[in-house]
Amino acid sequence: MKNLFKSACALTILALWAAPARAAEKLVAEDGAVEIVLLRQQSIQKELKLTADEVEKIHKHASQQWEKAQKIHELGGPARDKKFMELSKENEQFVEKTLTKDQLKRLHEITLQTAGILCLTRPAVASKLNLSEDQKKKAQQLQKEARREAEELVHATKKEDKRTKMRELQETSRKDILELLTDEQEITWKQLSGVPFTGDLAFFDPDVPEKTAGN
C-alpha cells in the first residue's frame, strides 16, 4: 500500500508516488495523473521555467493527492473507480489552473513522448489520431503489458538495472506505437508530441521532497 502509484507510468518510467500496479493502472491511465508526476521532475520544471512558488504548490498538491489515493485504494468496486476518476479530474484541473497555455501545451507534448502508449486511448488523443476501435483494443493490450513491465522495473533493486530496463521499455513503446499507427496517424502523432524532450527523468521517493526550482 505504501507504493500507491509507484509502478505506474510504464513509459515515463518514473517511480510515481509509489503503489501497487493494480492501483496505478487505474490512476495513471487517466488524464492528469501522469502530468502531476512529470511536474515533480526538476528537468520538467526547468523546461517549463516554473518558479519556486509554483514548484512548491505542485509538491503540496501531489502529496495531498497521494494521501487521498491511499484511502481510495481501500474502497472496492464501483466506489473506488468513481473516486479514482474524481481524483484524476482534480489533477487535470490543477494542471490547467497552474500552468500557462504555452506551458500546458509543452507538458502535454512531453507527456506523449514519455508515456505515449498510456496516452493513446485518451479521448482527445484518440480522436485527433482517428484511431479505429481495433486500434484502441490493441492499444489497451499494449498498456497492460507496459504496466506489467513497469512493475518489474520498480522492483529492480539496482539503479543500473532500472536504467537498462528504462531504455528497453522506451524503445519497446516507440516501436509499439509506430507499428500500431498508420503512416498518416504517425505524422499526426509526431505533431502532437512536439520537439523532443532531452531532460533527465529520475526515479524518486515520494516521501523525500524534490528540490524546488532555483535551488
Residue pairs with C-beta under 8 A, 6 or more apart in sequence:
1 19
1 20
1 70
1 73
2 18
3 18
3 19
3 20
3 154
4 17
4 18
4 19
4 20
4 23
4 24
4 66
4 69
4 70
4 73
5 16
5 17
5 18
5 19
5 23
5 24
5 27
5 28
5 33
5 37
5 66
5 69
5 206
6 15
6 16
6 17
6 18
6 19
6 20
6 24
6 154
6 206
7 16
7 19
7 20
7 21
7 24
7 147
7 150
7 151
7 153
7 154
8 14
8 16
8 19
8 21
8 24
8 25
8 27
8 28
8 33
8 37
8 147
8 150
9 16
9 24
9 28
9 34
9 37
9 114
9 115
9 118
9 150
10 28
10 115
10 117
10 118
10 143
10 146
10 147
10 149
10 150
10 169
10 173
11 114
11 115
11 116
11 117
11 118
11 146
11 150
11 169
11 170
11 173
12 34
12 37
12 38
12 111
12 114
12 115
12 201
13 114
13 150
13 153
13 162
13 165
13 166
13 169
13 170
13 201
14 37
14 38
14 41
14 201
14 202
14 203
14 204
15 154
15 203
15 204
15 205
15 206
16 24
16 28
16 33
16 37
16 206
17 37
17 62
17 65
17 66
17 69
17 206
18 66
18 205
18 206
19 27
19 69
19 73
21 147
21 148
21 150
21 151
23 69
23 73
24 147
24 150
25 144
25 147
26 80
26 81
26 84
27 33
27 69
27 84
27 87
27 88
28 34
28 37
28 115
28 118
28 147
29 118
29 121
29 143
30 84
30 85
30 87
30 88
30 91
31 88
31 89
31 91
31 92
31 122
32 88
32 89
32 90
32 91
32 92
32 93
32 94
32 95
33 87
33 88
33 91
34 111
34 114
34 115
34 118
34 119
35 91
35 92
35 95
35 107
35 108
35 111
36 58
36 61
36 62
36 65
36 91
36 94
36 95
37 62
38 44
38 107
38 110
38 111
38 114
38 201
39 45
39 48
39 50
39 58
39 62
39 95
39 107
40 58
40 59
40 62
40 204
40 210
41 199
41 201
41 202
41 204
41 210
42 202
42 210
42 211
42 213
43 199
43 200
43 201
43 202
44 107
44 110
44 199
44 201
45 55
45 212
45 213
46 199
46 213
47 106
47 110
47 197
47 199
48 99
48 103
48 106
48 107
49 103
50 58
50 103
50 213
51 213
51 214
52 212
52 213
52 214
52 215
54 98
54 213
55 210
55 212
55 213
56 212
57 98
58 98
59 209
59 210
59 212
61 91
61 94
62 206
63 206
65 87
65 90
65 91
66 206
68 87
69 84
69 87
72 80
72 83
72 84
72 87
73 80
75 83
95 104
95 107
96 104
99 107
105 194
106 194
108 192
109 192
109 193
109 194
109 195
109 197
110 194
110 197
111 119
112 119
112 125
112 189
112 192
112 193
112 194
113 193
113 194
113 196
113 197
114 197
114 201
116 173
116 174
116 177
116 193
117 139
117 142
117 143
117 146
117 173
117 176
117 177
118 143
118 146
119 125
120 126
120 129
120 131
120 136
120 139
120 142
120 143
120 177
120 180
121 131
121 136
121 139
121 140
121 143
125 192
126 136
128 188
128 192
129 181
129 185
129 188
129 189
129 192
130 185
130 188
131 139
131 185
135 180
135 181
138 180
139 180
142 176
142 180
146 169
146 172
146 173
149 165
149 169
149 172
150 169
152 165
153 162
153 165
153 166
153 169
156 162
156 165
159 203
162 203
177 189
178 186
181 189
204 210
